[in-house]
């Protein structure tokens, strides 16, 4: 199979070209192929396997982001009330992903859901009176929404010992702690899911996959098509490939490729690479005592992607715990990228954005420097805030994926850091790109439907509509405020994905 994907030569012209073999491109390819099986689609991946960069299981936290436990999605407003609008939106997006994956299973396109998704409670944990008060308010507000009904709250040490024995071991009973627990949470292996979708796509002759093929440049043609320079990295051969529609799902490399297209919408964007590291243990005694994903508050001056969490992971049938993330720094835009990525990305159009973002985020720069300078022993000290008697020998340091935080042009500050996931599309809807990091893979289906909404609106609401509703029954309807629909959707996905809740 792999030999077949590396020795073929691309055709000179395709209807659709997708750059990158991660969760985003594979999701979009699967959607497009379902809508129109006659579309000629090519996927170019620069490495030797799908899902080797940010989508790989150990390169992300594997949290099925539903805003059950991530406190940065539920800020406290000036009047003391809790704003859950962002949390509801994130939760709805994950329900869309679950419906699409259920459809793929129902059709027999993919099998064995436990390979890629498993039930795993999502918990928030806070310390001290003020944060406990906030968490109680958050719980009261969230449980009014049908999306979060069933969320439990407790400050009782005995109850918390039942939920998270590893974290509660050796705790002083006078310590004020509060936690919420949502059993509906999941752990997702996006790498496994992506490869399952990839194998399904390969069964059709209208979809061609090229491994070790890197798209180096994208240029517009006068007739509206896109011309790409594609390099075969094994045979060191370059050729031109033309497409009517291009999607750039190249992770950290999306930004430079988007800029090469010269579309107006790409102007002023910059990127700042941030890598992550985890402390990981496979010690079965520890894993047995921690069967949840536990998120807490980000420290002052820390960016939202740095919220410390202690997570159960289920990868290739094996259980492990990860703690982090600790920020790292590299000038590469991909884990297997080049150290020249950052300097080469600076140009006259984004220099002001980059400088503005840096100038207004000096505390963040300071935070990154402190994180990078940490020794393993210092990281273990942070872990001991969660696990009082953590033993350095049980834990190893693992490097996570490379993220490129988007820096966006901002008239007031020159540029500002954007921590979300952003879809950029040109006016004609013939080229699209996904930029940014969190919440990332969990929202892949929602993000790719957003691309289709912007690029193929007539088809999506015309000839593709019936198929769309077959794939995602709740499409176009809000789940929040609709208990019946929410229950129906969740029962359906629970059964198909073989989840406990």
C-alpha positions as CSV (number, residue, x, y, z in Angstrom):
1,X,0.0,0.0,0.0
2,X,2.7,2.5,1.1
3,X,4.8,1.7,-2.0
4,X,1.8,2.4,-4.2
5,X,1.3,5.8,-2.5
6,X,4.9,6.9,-3.0
7,X,5.7,5.6,-6.5
8,X,2.7,7.0,-8.4
9,X,2.9,10.2,-10.4
10,X,0.1,12.8,-9.9
11,X,-2.1,13.8,-12.8
12,X,-1.7,17.3,-14.2
13,X,-5.3,18.3,-13.2
14,X,-7.8,17.5,-10.4
15,X,-11.1,19.0,-9.3
16,X,-10.0,19.2,-5.7
17,X,-6.5,19.2,-4.1
18,X,-6.1,18.8,-0.3
19,X,-2.8,19.7,1.2
20,X,-1.9,17.7,4.3
21,X,-2.9,14.2,5.5
22,X,-4.3,15.2,8.9
23,X,-7.7,15.2,10.5
24,X,-8.9,18.3,8.7
25,X,-8.0,17.4,5.1
26,X,-9.2,13.8,5.5
27,X,-12.5,15.0,7.0
28,X,-13.1,17.4,4.1
29,X,-12.1,14.8,1.5
30,X,-14.6,12.3,3.0
31,X,-17.4,14.9,3.1
32,X,-16.7,15.9,-0.6
33,X,-16.5,12.3,-1.7
34,X,-19.8,11.5,-0.1
35,X,-21.5,14.6,-1.7
36,X,-20.1,13.9,-5.1
37,X,-18.3,10.6,-5.7
38,X,-17.3,11.7,-9.2
39,X,-15.0,14.5,-8.0
40,X,-11.4,13.8,-8.8
41,X,-9.6,14.4,-5.5
42,X,-5.8,14.4,-4.7
43,X,-4.3,14.5,-1.2
44,X,-0.7,15.5,-0.9
45,X,1.1,14.5,2.4
46,X,4.8,15.5,2.9
47,X,5.5,12.6,5.3
48,X,5.3,8.9,4.8
49,X,2.0,8.3,6.7
50,X,-1.3,10.1,7.4
51,X,-1.7,11.9,10.7
52,X,2.0,12.1,11.7
53,X,2.0,15.7,12.8
54,X,-0.5,17.5,15.0
55,X,-3.2,14.8,14.5
56,X,-0.9,12.0,15.9
57,X,-2.2,10.6,19.2
58,X,0.7,11.8,21.3
59,X,0.9,15.2,19.6
60,X,-2.3,16.4,21.1
61,X,-4.2,15.8,24.3
62,X,-6.9,13.7,22.7
63,X,-9.7,15.5,24.6
64,X,-13.0,15.4,22.8
65,X,-13.5,19.1,23.5
66,X,-17.1,19.7,24.6
67,X,-16.4,22.5,27.1
68,X,-17.4,20.2,30.0
69,X,-14.1,20.8,31.8
70,X,-12.2,23.7,30.1
71,X,-12.7,26.7,32.3
72,X,-11.4,29.2,29.7
73,X,-14.7,28.7,27.7
74,X,-16.8,29.9,30.7
75,X,-15.5,33.4,31.8
76,X,-17.0,35.3,34.7
77,X,-18.5,38.6,33.5
78,X,-18.1,41.9,35.4
79,X,-21.5,41.5,37.0
80,X,-20.4,38.1,38.5
81,X,-22.5,36.0,36.2
82,X,-21.0,33.2,34.1
83,X,-21.1,33.4,30.3
84,X,-21.6,29.9,28.8
85,X,-22.3,30.9,25.2
86,X,-18.8,29.9,24.0
87,X,-19.1,26.6,25.9
88,X,-22.5,25.8,24.3
89,X,-21.0,26.5,20.9
90,X,-18.0,24.2,21.5
91,X,-20.3,21.4,22.9
92,X,-22.6,21.7,19.8
93,X,-19.6,21.4,17.5
94,X,-18.4,18.2,19.1
95,X,-21.9,16.7,18.8
96,X,-21.6,17.4,15.0
97,X,-18.3,15.5,14.9
98,X,-19.9,12.5,16.8
99,X,-22.8,12.4,14.3
100,X,-20.5,12.3,11.3
101,X,-18.3,9.5,12.8
102,X,-21.5,7.6,13.6
103,X,-22.6,7.9,10.0
104,X,-19.2,6.5,8.8
105,X,-19.6,3.5,11.1
106,X,-23.2,2.9,10.1
107,X,-22.2,2.9,6.4
108,X,-19.4,0.5,7.2
109,X,-16.7,2.9,5.9
110,X,-14.9,2.6,9.2
111,X,-15.0,0.0,11.9
112,X,-14.1,-0.5,15.6
113,X,-15.0,2.8,17.2
114,X,-13.1,1.9,20.4
115,X,-9.9,2.3,18.4
116,X,-10.5,6.0,18.2
117,X,-13.1,7.1,20.8
118,X,-13.7,6.0,24.4
119,X,-15.8,7.3,27.3
120,X,-13.7,9.2,29.8
121,X,-15.2,11.6,32.4
122,X,-14.3,15.2,32.0
123,X,-13.6,17.1,35.2
124,X,-12.8,20.6,36.4
125,X,-10.8,20.9,39.6
126,X,-10.1,24.1,41.5
127,X,-8.4,25.1,44.8
128,X,-9.3,27.7,47.4
129,X,-12.5,29.5,48.3
130,X,-12.8,32.0,45.4
131,X,-12.3,29.4,42.7
132,X,-14.6,27.0,44.4
133,X,-17.3,29.7,44.5
134,X,-16.7,30.4,40.8
135,X,-17.0,26.6,40.0
136,X,-20.3,26.4,41.9
137,X,-21.7,29.3,39.9
138,X,-20.4,27.8,36.7
139,X,-22.1,24.5,37.5
140,X,-25.4,26.2,38.4
141,X,-25.4,28.1,35.2
142,X,-24.3,25.3,32.9
143,X,-26.7,22.7,34.3
144,X,-29.6,25.0,33.2
145,X,-28.5,24.2,29.6
146,X,-29.5,20.8,28.2
147,X,-26.0,20.3,26.8
148,X,-24.6,20.1,30.3
149,X,-27.4,18.4,32.2
150,X,-26.0,15.6,34.4
151,X,-22.9,17.6,35.4
152,X,-22.1,16.8,39.0
153,X,-20.5,19.2,41.5
154,X,-18.8,18.5,44.9
155,X,-16.6,20.0,47.5
156,X,-16.7,16.9,49.7
157,X,-13.3,15.2,50.0
158,X,-14.9,11.7,50.3
159,X,-16.8,12.2,47.1
160,X,-13.7,13.6,45.4
161,X,-11.8,10.5,46.5
162,X,-14.3,8.3,44.7
163,X,-13.9,10.4,41.5
164,X,-10.1,11.0,41.5
165,X,-8.3,8.8,44.1
166,X,-4.8,9.6,42.7
167,X,-5.3,13.3,43.0
168,X,-6.9,13.0,46.5
169,X,-4.2,10.8,48.0
170,X,-2.3,12.4,50.9
171,X,-4.5,15.6,50.8
172,X,-5.0,17.6,53.9
173,X,-8.8,17.4,54.8
174,X,-8.9,21.1,55.5
175,X,-7.9,22.0,52.0
176,X,-10.7,23.7,50.1
177,X,-11.3,22.0,46.8
178,X,-14.2,21.8,44.3
179,X,-14.8,19.7,41.2
180,X,-17.3,19.1,38.5
181,X,-17.7,15.8,36.7
182,X,-19.3,15.1,33.4
183,X,-19.5,11.4,32.5
184,X,-20.4,12.2,28.9
185,X,-16.7,13.2,28.2
186,X,-14.5,11.3,25.7
187,X,-10.8,10.5,24.9
188,X,-10.2,10.6,21.2
189,X,-7.3,9.1,19.1
190,X,-7.5,11.4,16.1
191,X,-4.6,9.7,14.4
192,X,-6.4,6.4,14.4
193,X,-9.6,8.0,13.1
194,X,-7.8,9.8,10.3
195,X,-6.1,6.7,9.1
196,X,-9.4,4.8,9.1
197,X,-11.0,7.6,6.9
198,X,-7.9,7.6,4.7
199,X,-8.1,3.8,4.1
200,X,-11.8,4.2,3.2
201,X,-11.0,7.0,0.7
202,X,-8.3,4.9,-1.0
203,X,-10.8,2.3,-2.0
204,X,-12.1,4.7,-4.7
205,X,-10.2,5.3,-7.8
206,X,-11.4,9.0,-7.9
207,X,-9.4,9.7,-4.7
208,X,-5.6,9.6,-5.0
209,X,-3.2,9.9,-2.1
210,X,0.4,10.9,-2.5
211,X,2.8,10.4,0.4
212,X,6.2,12.1,0.6
213,X,4.8,14.8,-1.7
214,X,5.1,18.4,-0.6
215,X,3.2,21.3,-2.1
216,X,5.8,24.1,-2.2
217,X,3.9,27.0,-3.9
218,X,0.3,27.9,-4.9
219,X,-0.3,30.4,-7.8
220,X,-3.5,31.7,-9.2
221,X,-4.2,31.3,-12.9
222,X,-6.1,33.8,-14.9
223,X,-9.0,31.3,-15.5
224,X,-9.5,31.1,-11.7
225,X,-7.8,27.7,-11.3
226,X,-4.8,27.1,-9.0
227,X,-1.4,25.9,-10.0
228,X,0.8,24.2,-7.5
229,X,4.4,23.2,-7.5
230,X,4.5,19.7,-6.0
231,X,7.8,18.1,-4.9
232,X,8.2,14.3,-4.8
233,X,10.5,14.1,-1.7
234,X,11.7,10.5,-2.5
235,X,12.6,10.9,-6.1
236,X,13.4,14.6,-5.8
237,X,11.2,15.4,-8.7
238,X,9.1,18.5,-9.1
239,X,5.9,18.9,-11.2
240,X,3.0,21.3,-11.6
241,X,-0.5,20.2,-10.6
242,X,-3.7,22.3,-11.4
243,X,-6.9,22.3,-9.4
244,X,-10.3,24.1,-9.4
245,X,-10.5,24.0,-5.6
246,X,-7.7,23.9,-3.0
247,X,-7.8,23.3,0.7
248,X,-4.7,23.9,2.8
249,X,-4.8,21.6,5.9
250,X,-1.1,21.6,6.4
251,X,-1.0,22.5,10.1
252,X,1.8,24.9,10.8
253,X,2.7,25.0,7.1
254,X,-0.8,26.3,6.2
255,X,0.3,29.9,6.8
256,X,3.3,30.1,4.4
257,X,1.3,28.2,1.7
258,X,-1.7,30.6,2.1
259,X,0.6,33.6,1.7
260,X,2.1,32.1,-1.5
261,X,-1.4,32.1,-3.0
262,X,-1.4,35.9,-2.9
263,X,-5.1,36.1,-1.9
264,X,-6.1,39.4,-0.3
265,X,-7.6,37.5,2.7
266,X,-4.2,36.2,3.7
267,X,-2.6,39.6,4.2
268,X,-1.4,40.6,7.6
269,X,-1.4,37.1,9.1
270,X,1.6,36.0,11.0
271,X,2.4,32.9,13.0
272,X,4.1,32.2,16.3
273,X,5.2,28.6,16.8
274,X,4.7,27.1,20.2
275,X,5.5,23.5,21.0
276,X,4.3,21.5,23.9
277,X,5.6,18.8,26.2
278,X,3.9,16.2,28.4
279,X,4.9,14.2,31.5
280,X,3.7,10.7,30.7
281,X,3.4,7.5,32.8
282,X,2.3,4.0,31.9
283,X,2.6,2.7,35.5
284,X,-0.6,0.6,35.8
285,X,-1.0,1.3,39.6
286,X,-1.2,5.1,38.9
287,X,-3.4,4.7,35.8
288,X,-5.8,2.5,37.7
289,X,-6.4,5.4,40.2
290,X,-7.1,8.1,37.6
291,X,-9.9,7.4,35.1
292,X,-10.7,10.9,34.0
293,X,-9.5,14.1,32.3
294,X,-9.0,16.7,35.0
295,X,-8.6,20.4,34.0
296,X,-7.8,23.3,36.3
297,X,-7.3,27.0,36.1
298,X,-4.6,28.6,33.9
299,X,-2.0,30.5,36.0
300,X,-1.8,34.3,35.7
301,X,-0.2,35.5,32.5
302,X,-0.4,32.0,31.0
303,X,-2.2,31.6,27.6
304,X,-5.4,29.6,27.4
305,X,-3.7,26.6,25.7
306,X,-1.5,26.1,28.8
307,X,-4.3,25.1,31.3
308,X,-2.7,22.3,33.4
309,X,-4.6,19.0,33.1
310,X,-4.0,15.4,34.2
311,X,-5.6,13.0,31.7
312,X,-6.3,9.4,31.0
313,X,-5.3,8.5,27.5
314,X,-6.3,5.3,25.6
315,X,-3.9,4.8,22.7
316,X,-3.8,1.6,20.7
317,X,-5.7,-0.2,23.5
318,X,-3.1,0.8,26.1
319,X,-3.9,3.2,29.0
320,X,-1.5,6.0,30.1
321,X,-1.7,9.3,32.0
322,X,-0.4,12.6,30.7
323,X,0.2,15.8,32.6
324,X,0.8,19.2,31.0
325,X,1.1,20.9,28.7
326,X,4.5,22.6,29.3
327,X,5.2,25.1,26.6
328,X,8.3,24.7,24.5
329,X,9.8,26.8,21.8
330,X,11.2,26.0,18.4
331,X,11.3,28.2,15.2
332,X,9.9,25.2,13.3
333,X,6.2,25.4,12.1
334,X,5.9,21.6,12.1
335,X,7.6,19.0,14.3
336,X,9.3,17.7,11.2
337,X,9.8,21.2,9.7
338,X,12.8,23.5,9.3
339,X,14.4,25.8,11.8
340,X,14.1,28.6,9.2
341,X,10.3,28.4,9.2
342,X,9.7,31.4,11.5
343,X,12.3,33.7,10.0
344,X,11.2,32.9,6.5
345,X,7.6,33.7,7.4
346,X,8.3,37.3,8.2
347,X,7.5,39.7,5.4
348,X,6.6,43.4,5.0
349,X,2.9,42.7,5.1
350,X,2.9,40.9,8.5
351,X,5.9,42.6,10.2
352,X,3.6,45.2,12.0
353,X,1.3,42.4,13.2
354,X,4.1,40.3,14.5
355,X,5.8,43.2,16.4
356,X,2.4,44.5,17.7
357,X,1.5,41.0,19.0
358,X,4.9,40.6,20.7
359,X,4.8,44.1,22.2
360,X,1.3,43.5,23.7
361,X,2.1,40.0,24.9
362,X,5.4,40.5,26.8
363,X,4.0,38.6,29.8
364,X,3.3,35.7,27.5
365,X,6.9,35.9,26.1
366,X,8.2,35.8,29.7
367,X,6.0,32.8,30.5
368,X,7.3,30.9,27.5
369,X,10.9,31.6,28.4
370,X,10.3,30.4,32.0
371,X,8.6,27.2,30.7
372,X,11.4,26.4,28.2
373,X,14.0,26.8,30.9
374,X,12.3,24.3,33.3
375,X,14.1,21.2,34.3
376,X,12.3,17.8,34.7
377,X,12.5,18.1,38.5
378,X,10.7,21.5,38.2
379,X,8.0,20.0,36.0
380,X,7.5,17.2,38.6
381,X,7.0,20.0,41.2
382,X,4.1,21.2,39.1
383,X,2.7,17.7,38.8
384,X,2.8,17.4,42.6
385,X,0.1,20.1,42.8
386,X,-2.1,17.4,41.4
387,X,-0.4,14.2,42.7
388,X,1.1,14.9,46.1
389,X,3.6,12.0,46.1
390,X,4.5,11.9,42.4
391,X,7.7,10.0,41.8
392,X,10.1,11.3,39.1
393,X,11.0,7.8,38.1
394,X,7.5,7.0,37.0
395,X,7.2,9.8,34.5
396,X,9.0,10.5,31.2
397,X,9.0,13.7,29.2
398,X,7.3,13.5,25.7
399,X,7.4,16.2,23.1
400,X,3.9,17.0,21.8
401,X,3.0,18.5,18.4
402,X,4.1,21.9,17.1
403,X,1.3,24.5,17.0
404,X,1.4,27.9,15.2
405,X,-0.6,30.5,17.1
406,X,-2.2,32.8,14.6
407,X,-1.3,36.5,14.7
408,X,-3.9,38.7,13.1
409,X,-3.7,42.2,11.9
410,X,-5.3,44.6,14.4
411,X,-5.6,48.3,13.7
412,X,-5.3,49.3,17.4
413,X,-2.3,47.1,18.5
414,X,-0.8,46.3,15.1
415,X,-1.4,42.6,15.7
416,X,-2.9,40.3,18.3
417,X,-2.6,36.6,19.1
418,X,-5.7,34.5,18.2
419,X,-6.0,31.3,20.2
420,X,-8.9,29.8,18.3
421,X,-9.3,27.8,15.1
422,X,-9.9,29.9,12.0
423,X,-11.0,29.2,8.5
424,X,-9.7,31.6,5.8
425,X,-11.4,31.6,2.4
426,X,-10.9,33.8,-0.7
427,X,-13.8,35.8,-2.2
428,X,-14.5,33.4,-5.0
429,X,-14.5,30.4,-2.6
430,X,-11.9,28.5,-4.6
431,X,-9.2,28.2,-1.9
432,X,-9.5,27.7,1.8
433,X,-7.2,27.2,4.7
434,X,-7.4,26.3,8.4
435,X,-5.2,28.2,10.7
436,X,-4.7,28.1,14.5
437,X,-4.7,25.5,17.2
438,X,-7.3,25.0,19.9
439,X,-10.0,23.5,20.0
440,X,-8.7,22.0,16.8
441,X,-9.4,18.4,15.9
442,X,-12.6,18.0,18.0
443,X,-14.3,20.6,15.8
444,X,-12.9,19.1,12.5
445,X,-16.4,18.3,11.0
446,X,-17.8,21.7,12.0
447,X,-14.8,23.5,10.6
448,X,-14.9,21.6,7.3
449,X,-18.6,22.2,6.9
450,X,-17.8,25.9,7.5
451,X,-15.4,25.6,4.5
452,X,-18.2,24.0,2.4
453,X,-20.7,26.7,3.5
454,X,-18.3,29.4,2.3
455,X,-17.1,27.7,-0.9
456,X,-20.1,25.6,-2.1
457,X,-23.1,27.3,-0.6
458,X,-25.5,26.6,-3.5
459,X,-24.6,22.9,-3.6
460,X,-24.7,22.4,0.2
461,X,-28.2,23.8,0.4
462,X,-29.3,22.3,-2.9
463,X,-28.2,19.0,-4.4
464,X,-26.1,18.0,-1.3
465,X,-28.7,18.9,1.3
466,X,-30.3,15.4,1.7
467,X,-27.0,13.7,2.0
468,X,-25.9,16.3,4.6
469,X,-28.9,15.6,6.8
470,X,-28.3,11.9,6.5
471,X,-24.7,12.4,7.7
472,X,-25.5,15.0,10.4
473,X,-29.2,14.7,11.3
474,X,-29.2,17.8,13.6
475,X,-27.6,20.1,10.9
476,X,-29.0,23.6,10.9
477,X,-30.7,23.2,14.3
478,X,-29.5,24.3,17.6
479,X,-29.2,21.7,20.3
480,X,-29.2,24.1,23.2
481,X,-32.8,24.8,24.1
482,X,-33.9,21.6,22.4
483,X,-33.8,18.8,25.0
484,X,-35.6,16.2,22.7
485,X,-33.2,16.7,19.8
486,X,-30.2,16.7,22.1
487,X,-31.3,13.4,23.7
488,X,-32.1,11.8,20.3
489,X,-28.7,12.8,18.9
490,X,-26.8,11.7,21.9
491,X,-28.6,8.3,22.1
492,X,-27.8,7.7,18.4
493,X,-24.1,8.5,18.7
494,X,-23.8,6.6,22.1
495,X,-25.0,3.5,20.3
496,X,-22.9,3.8,17.1
497,X,-19.7,4.9,18.8
498,X,-20.1,2.3,21.6
499,X,-19.8,4.9,24.3
500,X,-20.8,4.3,28.0
501,X,-22.8,7.5,28.1
